[in-house]
Amino acid sequence: MAFTIKLNGQDRSVDVEGDMPLLWVLRDVLGMTGTKYGCGAALCGACTVHIDGVAVRSCQTPVSDAEGRAVTTIEGLSRDGTHPVQVAWRELNVAQCGYCQVGQIMSAAALLADNPKPSDDDIDAAMSGNICRCGTYPRIRAAIHRVAAGGRR
């Protein structure tokens, strides 16, 4: 079947089965390899993308659910890495191994778009589905607060 999604602002058509996970459509069919495979069960958050601005786990989202909708990957968040969340991540050296960080950044960006001044509890709730084996949670929270404070904090 053919499905059309608005990927990072551009209409893209793919001819795949409707139950194919969006993650594999993005990575294997469309070449958007920034989105990572982690657990395959929507438990770790490494595969987080936005659909219509909402953070979703692409490993468990069938492409049919994205039909006609806006899908944003890390590549579409900012072409040159200047999204405020990406800048804060670099300034605070959030990443350690880095594998989970794409999903972390995408979840943080969705949180801040919805709630520009989140509390610690808001951050914890929004980021709870993203696992970081390296334990960079304090730096993740600090980066989110930095963005919320307008880049200063």
N, C-alpha and C positions, 0 to 999 in steps of 0.2 A: 504494500500500500504506500501511497505517497502522502507525506506529511510536510506541512510548511510551518516553520517556526521563525520568529524574528530573533535571530541570534546576534547579539551585540549590535542591534540596530539595523541589521540587514536581513531581508527575507531569504531563508534557505530552505530548499526542498530536499527531502530525503525519501528514498524508496526502501523502506524497511518494514518489518512486522510491527504492528502497533504495540505489542507487549515488550519490545526491545527496550531495555533500560536506557534512559536518556544519557546516562554516563557513557555508554558504549557508542551511542550515536554521536555524541560530542567528540569523543576521543578517536574512535576507529573510523567513523564515516566522514566527519567534518574536520578532523585534524586538530581539534582544540585540546591539546594535551596538558594544559595547565590544571585542569580539574583532575584530581587524583582518585585512584581506586584505593580504598582502605580495607573495609571489612566486608562489603557487599550486602550488609544487612541493615543499613541506615543507623548504625550505632556509634560510629566514630566521627562522622562529620567531614572527613577528608574530601568527599565528593560534592560538597555544598555549592550550589549555584542559586541564582535568583530566577524565579518565574513570576513575572509581573511584580517584581520588587520584593517578593517573599522568599526567604531562605528555605530551600528544599534539598533533600538528599537525592541526588540524581541517580544513585545506584538502585534505588527502589521506585523511581518514578518512571512509568512507561512513557515512551515518546508520544503516545496518543494523548496523554494528559497535557502535553506542551503544544499541541496543535493550535496554531493561530495565536499563540501567546508570546510575550517577550521573555526571552531567556538571556540572562547575562552570566557570563563566565568571568574568571579572573582576567582574561585577556580583554574583556569588554568593560571591566570596571574602570580601567584607565589604560590607554594605549602606551603611555610613557611612565607609568608607575607613580603618578602624582596625585592619585586619589588621597585625601587626607588620612585615611586609615593606613594606606601603604606607606605614606611619609612617616606617620607616627611609629609604625612597626620598625622602620629602619632607624629612626632617631633613638628609639629605646632598645634597639637590638633584641627585639622580641624573639626572633627565630633562633632555635638552637640547631636541631637537625634539619628543620624546615619542612618535613614531609606534610604535616598537618596544617601548615600555616595558610595555605590557599583557602581551605575550608574555614579556618578561624577568621581570616580577613573577610571572606564573603558573609559569614554570620555577623561579624561586627559591623560591617557596612549596612546590612539590612536592619540591624538593631538601631543604629544611629539615624538612619533615614526615617524610621518609625518613631524614635524617641531620642531627640538630639541631646538630651540632658539626663542620661540614665543614672540611676543609683547603683550602688554595688549589688543590691538584690536584683535589680533589673538586668544588670550585666550577667550575673550568675545564672539567672533563669534563661536568658537568651543564648548563652554560650554553653549551657549544660550538655548539649548534644555533641559537642566537639571535644574530642579527647586529644591530649597532648602527652605523649609518653615521656617527653623531656621535662614536663612540669613547669612550663613557662607561664602558668596562669597568672601570677602576680604581674608580670610584664604585659600580658595581654590586657588585663584590667587597667593598668596604668596607661597603656596606649589608647584604649577606648576613652578613658577620662581626659587624656590630652586632646583628642579630637573634639570631645564635648566642650572643652574649655577654649576652643578656638585655636588649638595648636600649642597652647602654653600650659604647662603644669608640671 
